[in-house]
Amino acid sequence: MPFTKIDASNLGGTTLPALNGSALTGISSTFKQIQTGEYSTQVVSNSQALTNTGLSGSITPSSSSSKILLIINQRLDLYAGANQNDLRFSWRVRRNIGGTLTTIRNSNSDGDSGLYVAGHSSDNIYRGYMTYAMFDSPSTTSAITYETLMVEQGSNTSITANYQYGYDARSSIIMLEY
C-alpha cells in the first residue's frame, strides 16, 4: 500500500507529506498516532548491574490490534582504561503496562551485544548514538510506557547514557501506532 500521509494532528498539523512516493510494506498509509519522548540528563553506571537510562515514552493504543513502531536514538559513552580486552554493553527495551514489565528487546549475549569495540593499549573509548527500530504488538488499549536500560559487560568499564560532552545530547524515542 503506498505511504501517502501520517496523521500528525497531535504535532500541530494534519498530515506529513509522502516519503519520495515510496511504499512501506505492511504499514497502513495513515498512522493512528505519533508520540515522542526525550531525555538529556546523564546517567552513569560503573557496575555490571542493569541500569535505567532515563529515556522513556508513553503511548495509549486506540485498538488492541494496533502495532507500535519504536525508533530509539540513545546517546552513549563507554570508557575503559588502557589495555582492556574490549568494550561491550548490552541494552534492553522494556514495556510497562499497568506495572507489568516485559522485556521486548534484550541484547544479552556476546553474539548480540549492543556494542562491541576491540580493546587496545591506549584508552578505550566509544562515543556515539545507538539507533534501533523495532515493532511491538502489545495487544492492549491500556497506557504503555517504553524504556531503555543498559548494562556494561566488563568490570573495568563505565557507561554513560545521554552523554554530555560540552553540548546538549538528547536521547529520543518515537512511538508510531499503526
C-alpha positions in Angstrom: 0.0 0.0 0.0 1.5 3.4 -0.9 2.7 5.5 2.0 0.8 8.8 1.5 0.5 10.6 4.8 0.9 10.5 8.5 -1.9 11.7 10.7 0.0 14.3 12.7 -2.7 16.3 14.3 -1.0 16.0 17.7 2.0 17.6 16.2 0.1 20.8 15.2 -0.6 19.8 11.6 -2.9 17.4 9.8 -0.6 15.4 7.5 3.0 14.9 6.7 4.0 14.5 3.0 4.8 11.2 1.4 8.4 10.0 1.6 9.6 10.2 -2.0 6.4 8.4 -3.1 7.8 5.1 -1.7 5.8 2.2 -0.4 6.2 0.6 3.1 5.1 -3.0 3.1 2.6 -3.9 5.8 2.1 -0.4 7.2 -1.1 1.4 6.6 -1.0 4.7 4.8 -2.1 6.6 7.9 -0.5 6.2 11.3 -3.1 6.5 14.1 -0.8 8.5 16.4 2.8 9.6 17.0 4.2 10.1 20.5 7.8 11.0 21.5 10.0 11.0 24.5 13.4 12.7 25.1 15.9 12.6 27.9 19.2 14.5 28.3 20.3 14.1 31.8 23.5 11.9 32.1 23.1 8.5 33.7 26.3 6.8 34.7 26.9 3.2 35.7 30.2 1.8 36.9 28.9 -1.6 37.9 27.6 -4.6 36.0 24.1 -4.1 37.1 21.1 -3.3 34.9 20.6 0.5 35.0 17.7 2.5 33.7 18.9 5.2 31.2 16.1 7.6 31.9 14.8 7.5 28.4 11.1 6.6 28.2 8.0 7.4 26.2 4.3 6.6 26.6 1.5 5.8 24.2 -2.1 4.5 24.6 -3.1 2.4 21.6 -6.5 3.1 20.1 -7.1 -0.6 19.3 -5.9 -3.9 20.8 -4.9 -5.0 17.3 -2.6 -2.0 16.8 1.1 -2.4 16.4 3.8 0.1 17.6 6.9 1.1 15.7 9.6 2.2 18.1 12.5 4.3 16.9 15.2 4.7 19.6 18.2 7.0 19.4 20.3 6.6 22.6 23.4 8.7 23.2 26.2 6.6 24.8 29.7 6.9 26.1 31.7 3.7 27.0 35.0 4.1 28.7 37.7 1.6 29.9 41.3 2.5 30.6 44.3 1.2 28.6 45.0 -2.5 28.0 41.4 -3.6 28.4 40.3 -6.6 26.3 37.3 -4.8 24.8 34.3 -2.5 25.4 30.9 -4.3 25.4 27.5 -3.3 26.7 24.0 -4.8 26.5 20.8 -3.0 26.5 17.1 -3.7 26.9 13.9 -2.2 25.7 11.1 -2.8 28.2 7.4 -2.3 28.1 5.4 -1.3 31.2 1.6 -1.8 31.1 0.0 -1.1 34.5 3.1 -2.1 36.4 3.7 -5.4 34.4 7.2 -5.2 33.0 8.0 -7.1 29.8 11.5 -7.1 28.1 10.8 -6.8 24.4 14.4 -6.4 23.3 17.4 -8.0 25.1 20.9 -7.8 23.7 22.3 -10.0 26.5 24.8 -12.2 24.7 28.2 -11.9 23.1 26.7 -12.6 19.7 24.1 -9.8 20.2 25.9 -7.1 22.2 24.5 -3.7 22.0 28.0 -2.5 21.1 31.4 -4.2 20.9 34.7 -2.4 20.4 38.0 -4.3 20.4 40.5 -3.2 23.1 44.0 -1.7 22.5 46.9 -0.4 24.5 45.6 3.2 24.7 42.4 4.4 26.3 39.3 2.5 25.1 36.5 5.0 24.4 33.3 4.8 22.3 31.0 7.9 22.0 28.1 8.0 19.7 24.4 7.1 19.2 22.9 3.7 19.4 19.9 3.8 17.0 17.4 1.0 16.8 14.0 0.4 15.3 11.6 -2.4 16.3 7.9 -3.4 16.1 5.8 -4.3 19.1 2.4 -5.9 19.3 1.2 -5.1 22.8 -2.4 -6.3 22.3 -3.9 -3.7 24.6 -5.7 -0.3 24.8 -4.0 0.5 28.1 -1.3 3.1 28.5 2.2 1.7 27.7 5.5 3.1 28.8 8.6 2.0 26.9 12.0 2.5 28.5 15.6 1.6 27.8 18.1 0.0 30.2 21.8 -0.7 29.9 24.5 -2.9 31.5 28.2 -2.9 30.8 29.9 -6.3 30.2 33.3 -5.5 31.7 34.2 -4.9 35.3 36.6 -2.0 34.4 34.1 -0.3 32.1 32.0 2.8 32.7 28.9 3.5 30.6 27.1 6.9 30.4 23.7 7.3 28.7 22.7 10.7 27.4 26.4 11.7 27.5 27.0 15.4 27.5 30.4 16.5 26.0 30.0 20.3 26.1 26.7 20.2 24.3 23.1 19.1 24.7 23.0 15.4 23.6 19.4 14.3 23.8 18.3 10.7 23.5 14.9 10.2 22.0 12.2 7.6 21.4 9.5 7.8 18.8 6.4 5.6 19.0 4.1 5.3 16.0 0.8 3.4 16.3 -0.5 1.8 13.1 
